[in-house]
Amino acid sequence: MLSLLFITTGMEAGGTSFGITIKATPLSYDEFSLPRLTDDEFNSLSTEKKYKVATKLYSTLYYGTDMNDINTSIQSGTFISQTYDMFDRENSAAEVSDVEELIGQYYSATKNGQVIVPILARLFHLTPGKTYFNHWAAYVLAQSILYCPGLELPNVKETDAYAVYYSNLVNELNAGSSLQWITFKHMISQSNWRRFKSPEDNGREMLEIYLYDMNDSHVPLAAQALQNWKLDRGSNTLVIEEGKGNTEPITDLFEGTTVTSGTDFYSSLVLQPDFLPTVTRRLVNIYFSTYTDTQKDDIVSQLVMSNPTAWTDLLKEIIYSREYLLNSNRIRSFEELFLPIAKTVDWHPHSSSFFTLYDALDKMNQASMAYKLGRAVSAPLNTYSFAWMHKSLRDNLMTKFEKNSSFVSIADGWGLKEIFAVIPDTLTTNVEVAEYMVHSLFISTIGRDATANELQMFKDLVDPDKYDPDLFNSYGRLVLTGSDNPDLDAKMRGYIADLILDYISRLGETYQFITNS
């Protein structure tokens, strides 16, 4: 009986192994075949469209910032290339070390949470850069059918999520490994075999997931090549039984290729002509979920033309594309919703905050790394799932300002007095301050300004001349600026911010990326 170590030992000694090129060949942005949105094209958009595109790009990357930073970047004339630079820079070793030390303090009530909680915390605390981007890319891949460890299955362990996310994804992305090599190593891994634990099941799923090969006649051939591979029921570990391997050449599985062993099967699979189009289509299904099959096929064809060999290049080519940023309307995942807004309003997580998010993701049927075949390509919007999505956003972020700064407290949230601690000196009345706050929060969270009616509603709330307690709970008697107590003014501004964010949480568009309207 051979262990998995026997297969992997010495595999990375050269430039290729099992016929697979180990290192990816990075693409420059100019080599992308799916046309990217350029600075000039972005600059030609209307102001409203620029805000939509900017917040969509940032949110797709789980990033958020305030209106002033967005305006500065947009007005520079190089917003798109600045975003490239921001996520291509090196995260300092000191920053990464500090973040790793910090996330060890977050609490989890469950074993699976012990894996997912640090991942969510890391994505919140790291600043944009290569290390951040690789963690983001690994998280996206680990939610998909391509790599999801399937924590919902009884025989899958929380360590499998750790292995998939770190050992097989982040570390490989950091090392510059090719997507073919990463996938090969994943397919022969114990964590993958815990999802599909018989030769027939494993062979079928690998063919379907990575080649879209639904030919039932190929399943017995794959099982034949894998006949001495199994998941030991007692130890729940992958073993390859020595002396029981297939010895008959298999020529009818992959055209022009002879397969005998399990490693032949897996290595030949990632070298098939349909491999790159298939894995590309898996990602296109996510980012262009509302497109027709014909439209998706066209996008896949353009992406494949650039021959990406790195997952990071393929993801960049998709999310930086003109097609995605200008035309793809889709539902935001909860991470694309919560994390960017949390960063925008300077949310202060406490020790159990990320466990709360982990638990909420499960309730809204967007559980992290849980599903055997990955998350649905579009966020579930049935009544129950969406109710939890809205509740989790509103209760845990939009209307939750910090009531206790102690890290061990459960009273996390954004800073009531800090969210608008600094406002322009030119604002001298309640109404002017409220208008500034409305513009700031609308633009930075959902990528559009408030409508005239929305703006008037909030201005009326703080206008002392329109104070009418019988009409609504007006805040007109509160002072937002210019009093003898600036600290109290800042606190009152926080209360108005709470109302604005509460309103935004109730907008259907908050939960969607809509840029082609």
N, C-alpha and C positions, 0 to 999 in steps of 0.2 A: 504494500500500500504506500503510495507516494503522497507527500503533502504538496500544497500549492507552492511552497518555497522551491521545490525541485524545478518547477516550470519557470519561475521568474528569475532565478539566480543567473546572473551574467547576461541578462537580456539587453542591458543598456551599454554594452562595451563599445559598440561602434555606431556608425551613422544610421545603420539599418539593423533590424532584428526581425526574424521570421518574414523577411521581405518588406517590412513596414519601415518607412522613414520615421525616425524617432523625433527629430527636431522639426518644428514648423518653420516655414519660410515666411517671415512677416511681410505684409502688404503695406505699401504706402497708401495714403488716402487717394492719391491720384490713380492708383491701380484698381480702385473699386469699379466694378462694371455696372452695378445698380447705381444710377446717378445720385450723387450726394447733393444735399442742399448747400449751396455756396454762400459765402458772405454777401456777394452782390445780389443773389436772388433773395436772400433774407432781407437785405436792406430795401428791396423794392416792394416789400409787403406793406400793407396798411399797419398803422400802430396797433390796432386791435389784433390783427393776425400775428404780429411779432410777439405780442404777449402770449398768445395761445401756443405758438410754436415753442417759445422759450420755456414756458412752464411744462409743456408736454415733454420736451427733451430732458429737462432736469428731473421731472417726476418719474420718467421711465427709468432713470438711473438712481431712483430713490433719493434724490438730492433736492434741497429747497433752500431758498434765501429770500431776503426781504426785497421790497419794491425798489428801494434805493440802489441795491446792488444789481438788480435786473435792469433798471433804467440805465445805469452806468455802462453795463455790458452791451446793451442794445444800442445806445447812443455812440459807442466807440466805433461802430461800423464793422467790427470783427467778432461779433457774438459767436458765430459758429466756430471759427478757428480758435477763439479763446476757450471754448468748451473742449475742443480737442486737446489743447495744451493743458488745461486744468486736469483732465483725466489721464493724460499721458505723462505727467510729471512723476518724479519719484517721491513716494511717501518716505519721510525720514525714518531711519531706524529708531530714533528716540520716540517719535510719535507712535509707531507701531508697538513698541515696547510699553509705552504708557497706557495705550488702549488695552493691550493684553492684560496688564495688571489691573486695570479698572474693571474689565468685564468679569473677572474672577469673583467680584463681590456681589454679582447679581444672583438672586435666589430663584430656585426652581423647585416646585413641589412634586415633580415626577421625573422618572428616569429619562424619558424622551426629552422632556424639557431641559434636562441638563446638557443636551446637545444643542437644541434649537435656540434656547435663551441666549447663550453667548454669541451665536451667529447673528441674531437680530440686533443684539447690543453692539456688536462690532460694526455692522453696517450703519448704525446710527452714529457711532462715535468717530469712526475714521473720516478724515477729510478726503476730498477727491484726489486721486492719484492712481498710479499703476496697481499698487497693493489693493486699494479700494476697488478698482475696476475688476481685478481678478476675483475678489471675494463676491462682488456683485454677479459677475458672469457665472461663477460656480454655483451661487444660490439659484439663479435662473435655471441653469441646466439641471440642478438637483430637484427642481419642482416638476420638470418635464418628464415625459415618457422615456426620454433617452437615458436618464440617470437616477430617477427617483428611487430611493432605497426601499420604499414600501413599508414604513413603520407600522401600518395598520395590520400587517400579517403577524400571526402569533409566533412564528419561528424567526422573525426578523428582530435583531437586537438593536438597541440604541447605538451600539458601537458601529453598526453598519452605516448609520448616517454620518458618524464621525469619519469612518473610512472613506465613504464616497465623497463627502464634502472636502475633507482635508487631503487624505493620502492620494486620492485618485483625481481630484479636481484642482483645488487651490495650489497644492504643491506642484502639480504638473503644469498648470498655467504659469506659475512663477518660473518654472524651469524652461518654459518655451516649447513644451512638447506638442507634437502634432495632434490634431483631433483624431486621426486614425489610430495613433499609438495609445492615446488616452482611452479610446473606446475599446481597443483590444484588451488592454489591461483591466478595464472595467468588466468586460465580458467573462474573463477567466477568473474573476475575483469571487471570493467566498460570499460577499454581500450580494452579488448578483445571483449566485446560485441559491441563496436563501429565498429569493423571490420566485425562482423557477427551478424546482429541485429535482426534476427527472430529466433524462436526456431528451425525451420527446418534447416535454414542455419547454425546456430551455432552448432547444434547437428551433422549435417553432417560433417562439417569441423573439429570438434574436433575428431570425429571417424577416419577421413581420415588422419589428420595430426599426431595424436599420436598413432594410432593403424594400420594404413594402411588398415582400414576397409572400403571397397568400396561397401559393401552390401546395396543396395538401400532399402531393406526391413527393415533395422535397423533405417533408418531416421525417419519414423513416430513414432517409439517407443521412440527415443531420444526426439523428439518434444513433445510427450505426457508427458514425465517426466519434460520437461522445459516449459510446457504450460502457466505457470503464470509468466515466466520471459520475459521481453521485454525491448527494449530501447525506452524510452519515446521520442516521436518525438519533443515535444515542448522544453523540457529541455536538450535533448540529454544525458540523464542519465539512468543508469540501474535501473530498479525497479522490485520487486517481489510482485505480487499482492496477498494480503492476502485473503484467503478464496477461491481462484480460482485454487489452486494447484491440481495436480493429486492425486487421492486416490486409483486408481486401481494398484495392484501389476503387475510389468512388469518382466516376467521371461525369455523372449526370446531374450533379448538384449545381456547380458553377461552370459556365461555358469556358472551355479551353483550360480548365484547371482540374488537376487530380488531387483529391482529398483523401487522406487516410485517417489521421488522428484528430483529436479534439482541437489541438493547437492549429492544425492545418485548416480546420473548419473556421475557427475564429479569425485567423490571420487572413485567410482568403476572403472572408466576408467583408472585412473593412477595405480590401483592395478592389472590390467589385465596382464597375462603372456606376451602378445605381446607389452606391453608398452615399456619396456626397449630395446628390440630388435629394435623397430620402431624408438625411438628417437636416438638410437645409429646409426642406418642406415642413419638418416638425417645428422648426422655429418660425417659419413664415406663418404657419397655422396660428401661432400665438399672437404675433404682432400685426397680422392682417386677418384677424378672425372673421370679419364680416365680408371678406372678399369672396367672389365666386371661385370655383376650382380653376376655371380658365385664367382668371386674373392671378391667382396664386402660382399657377404653372409658369406664367410669363415672368413673374418676379423671381421664382426659383431659377429659371433659365439664365436670367441676367446675373444673379448671384454666383451661379456655378461657373460662369464665363471667367470670373476673376480667379478661380481655383483657390479659394481660401484653404489654408492648411492649419490655421489656428482658430479655436472657438472664439477667441476675443476679436479677431478680424472679422469673422462672419457676423458676430453680434453688432460690431461697430458699423459694418456695411449696411445692416438692416436699420438700426435706430438712427443713424445719421443720414439716411437716404431721403431724398426729396419726396418719394412716394409715401414713406411712413410719416414724416413730419407734417406734410401738407394734406394728405388724403385719407389716412387710415383712422377711422373712427372705431374705438373699442372701449370696453369696460375696463376701468383701472383695477388692477389687483389691489388687495388691501395694503400691501407693502408700498405700492406706487402711490397710494393715497395717504396713508398715515405717516410714513417716514419723512416724505418731503415737507408736509405741513408741520410736523413736529420740529423739523430743523428750522423752518421759516419762523415759527413763533417762539423758538428757543425753549422748547419743552424740557423740563428737568426730570428725568427718570429717577425713580428710587429703587430700592433693592428688589422689589417684586414686580416692577413695571413691565419688564419684558416677558415674565411668565404670564401676566395678564393678557398680553398680546398673543402669546403662543396659544393660550387657552381660547381666546376669542377667534383666532384663525380656524380652529377646529370646529367651533360652533357655527361659523359662517360657511363651512364646507370648503375652506381654502387652507386646510391644515398643511403645515410645512413638512415636506418630505414624507408624507404619510401614505400616499396612494400607490398601489402596486404598479399602475400604469400612468402615474403622474397626475398632476392637476388637470382639470378640464381646461381647454385652451382659452376659454372665456370665463371670467368669474361668474359663479352661479348667482342667478338673480330671482330664484323662487322666493316666495314671500318670507319664509323662515330665514333663508340665508341672507337676504338683503336686510331684513330687520336687524339681524345681528351685526351686519356690516355698518349700518347706520348707527346703531346703538353704541358700537365699539368706538366709532370715530367721534361721535358726539360726547359720550359720557367720559371717555378716557383721554380726550384731547381738546376738542373744540370748546367745551364749557367747563373744563377742569383746570382752574388755576391753582397754583401751589398754595396749600394752607399750612404746611409744615416743612421746613427745609431739611429736616433730619433725613439722612439717607435710608434709615431703617423704617421710616414712616411709610404708610401707604398713600399719603396725601400728596401724590406727585402732581405735576402740571406745569404750565407756563407761569412766568412771574407776573403777578397782578400789577405790581408797581413798575416792573421792568419792561413789559411788552411795548409800552410807548413812553418810556422814561425820557427819551429825547425826541423833541418835535421841533420843526422849523421855528425860528424866532419870529417869523412874519405872521404866525397864527396868533390872533389876539382875542378871538371869541369862541364860545362853545361850538357854534355852528361850523366855523372854519376848522377847528380841531377835529370835529366829528367827520367832516368831509374828507380831510386828509387821512384819517384812520380807515374810513370806508374804502377809499382808493387803494390804500396800502394793502389791506387784507384781501380784498377781492382780486387784485392783480397778482399778488404773490401766491395765492392758494389755488385759484381756479383759472387764472390766465385771462381774465376779462375785467373790465371796469364795471361798476354798478350801473344799472340803468337809471334814467332820470327819476323814475318812481321809487326805486330802491334807495337812491341817494336822498331823496326828499323825505322818505320815511324815517331814516336815521337822523337827518337834520332836525326834523320836527321833534324827535324824542328829547333832544337836548336844548331846544330853543325855548328860553324862558318866556317869550311872548306867546308861545303856543301851549303853555302848561295847562293841562286840563285833566285832573285826576279821574274824572268821570268818563273820559274818552279812552285813555290808556294809561298804563303805569309810567308816566313821563319821568324822565330824569332831568327835566328842565331846570330844576333848582340846584343841580350839582354844578360845581365849577370845574372845568377841565383845564383851565390855564389862567395864569395871572393873579392867583390869590396870594395871600400871605403865607400859605403853606404849600409849597411845591410838591412835597411828599404826598400830601392828600390829593392834590390835583392828579398826580400820576396814578394814584390808586383809583380815582374816579374814571380816568381814561381806561384803566383795566376793566372796569365794570362795563363800559361801552364796548370794548373789544370783545368781551364775553358775549354780548348780545349779537354783535356782527357775526362772530364765528358760529354762534348757534344758528343764525339765519342761513349762513352758507352751508352748514351741515345738512340743511333740509332741501337744498336744491338738487334736482336730479342730475344736472350737468356736472356737479361736483364729483360724481362717481364715474364720469366718462371722459375720454379724450375725444373732443369734437373739434376738428380743425378745418374741415372742408365745407363748413356751412357758410 
